Amino acid sequence: MDGAADSGAAAAAAKWRTDASRAFQYYLDRSTPHATGRWVSTLAVAAIYALRVYLVQGFYIVTYGLGIYLLNLLIGFLSPMVDPEAQAAADGPALPTRGSDEFKPFIRRLPEFKFWYAITKAFLIAFVMTFFTVFDVPVFWPILLCYWVVLFILTMKRQIVHMIKYKYIPFNIGKQKYGGKKSAGSSSSKD
């Protein structure tokens, strides 16, 4: 009799977990087209985390780990899916042979939605970690901050040099506008 009750409880727990997972995925899918709202909510979560760390005056090692993870995500977000350096080394230099070879849209290694989701999840996990004293390792935080800033500058410099070398821009600035022909009335000739 005890085994039947245990299996019933396990089945109920599995059903609840499945229902909760479906509900979470439903709301996550509904948030996909609302990029501004998603990022504003992530900024709110980040502000709450920063306030928590400031008020507690600790958990600097957790914050440093979070910063390194966010830097790693940023590199994935700014990098193309196919690295042009690796592709050029494998294929060798070549001219485009078809019209479709000339234009390749920028496809990110880490898409925006996954980037947002990973950042939000990281801030939430770091926030939960601030409630456990085992993660509050005493460190001199200015050293960690200086080390992270140097690491950020060097990493971004390398990424920007890579972007310039292979001529890709990881941002969509909007529809490109072309000058076209000027009308005869708009010429700037003086009489």
N, C-alpha and C positions, 0 to 999 in steps of 0.2 A: 504494500500500500504506500509506503514511503517513497518508493521508486516512481510510482505514478504521479505523485504530487510534485516530485523534483522535475520530471519530464514535462509536466504541465507548466510549471514555473519557467523552465528553460524555453519552452515554446512561446510563452507569453512575452518573455524578455526578448526573444528573437523577433517576434512580431512587432514589438514596440520599437526595437532598434531599426528594423526595416522601414516602419512608418515614419520614424523621426528622420532617417536618412533621405527618404523620398521627399518629405516636407522641406528639409534643408536644401536639397537639390532643386526643388521647385522654385524656392525663393532666390536661390543663387542664379538660376536660369532667367528669372524675371528681372534680375538686377543687371544683366549683361548689357542691354542697350543704354543704361543710365550711367555712363562713365563719370560724369561730374559728381553725381550723388555718391557713387562708390568711393571716389577719391576724397570727397569731403568727409565721409564717415571714417575713412582710414586716417585722415588728419586728426579727427576728433579722438580716435583710439590712440594715436601717437601722442597727442597732447595729454591725455589722461595718464599714459605710461610715463611721460616726462615729468608730470606733476607728482606722480607716485614716487619716482626715483628721487626727485628733489626734496619731497617732504620726508622721506625715510632717510635721506643722506647715505645711501648705500647702493649695493647691487651694481657697482660700476663695471664689474667683469661681465655681468649679464648684458649690460648696455654695450660694452665693447664687442662682445660676441654678436649681438644683434647688428651692430654697425658693420662688422665684417660680412655678415650674411647679406645685409642690404646692399653692400658694395658688390658682392658676387651676383646678386639678382640684377643690379643695374648694368653690369657688364653683359649679362645675358640678354637684357632688354635692348642694349645698344648694338649688339653684335648681329651680323647677318646669319641666317640659318646655315648657308654654305660659306665657309671662310674662303675669301678670294685668294688669300695667300696659299692655302693648302691646295686649292683647285689649280692655281697657276703652276705650282710645283709639280703636281701630278700630271697635268695636261701639257704643260709647256706653253710658251707664248704662242698665241694664234689670233688671226684676224677673224672677224665674224664671217661665216659662210652663208648664213641665211638672214633674212630680215628680222626673224624672231630672236636672233642671237644678240642684236644690238641693244634692245631694251629689256632689262630684267628688273622688275619691281623689287623693292626692298622687303624681304620677308625676315622677320625677327626670329632669332633663336628662341627667345622667350616672349610669347605674345602678351599684349597689354593686359588681357583679363587674367592670365596666369600670374603675371607680374604683380598685379594688384592683389590677387588672392593670396599669394605667397607672402607679400609684405604685411597684409592684414593679419594673417595667421601667425606670422613671426612676432608681431607686436602683442597679440593676445597671449601667446605662449610665454613671452618675456614678462608680461604683466602678471601672469599666474606664478611665474618663478619668483617674483618679488615677495610672495607670501611665505616662502620657505627660507629659513635662515641659513640652510646649508649652502645656498647659492650666494650668500653675502660674504664674499672673500674680501678681506681688507687689502686694498691696493691704493697706491697713490695715483688718483685719477688723472691729474694733469699729464703724467707720462703717457698713459693710455690714450688720452685725447690727442697729444702731439704725435704719437706714433700712428694713430688712425688718420689724422690729417695728412701726414707725409705719405702714407700708403694710398690715400684717396687721390692726392695730387699726382703721384707717380703713375698710378693705374689709369687715371683719366688722360694724362698726357700720352701714354702709350696707346690708348683707345682712339684719341683724336688724331694722332699721327697715322694710325691704321686707317681711319676714315678718310683722311686726306689722300693717303697713298693710293687707296683703291676707289676713291671718288664715290662714296656712298653717303647718303644723309639718312639717318634713322628716324627722321621726323617728317610727318606729312604737313607741310606748311599751307596747303590748300591748293586750289586749282591754279596752275601756272598761267599767267597772262602774257600774251604776245602783243607787240606793238601794231603789226599789220601796216596797211597802207594809210598814209595821211591824205585827207581830202584836200582839194585845191583851195577851199576857203580857209583852211587852217594854216596855210603857209605863212611864214613870218617875213615876207618880202615887204620892204618899205617903199612907198611911192614918193 
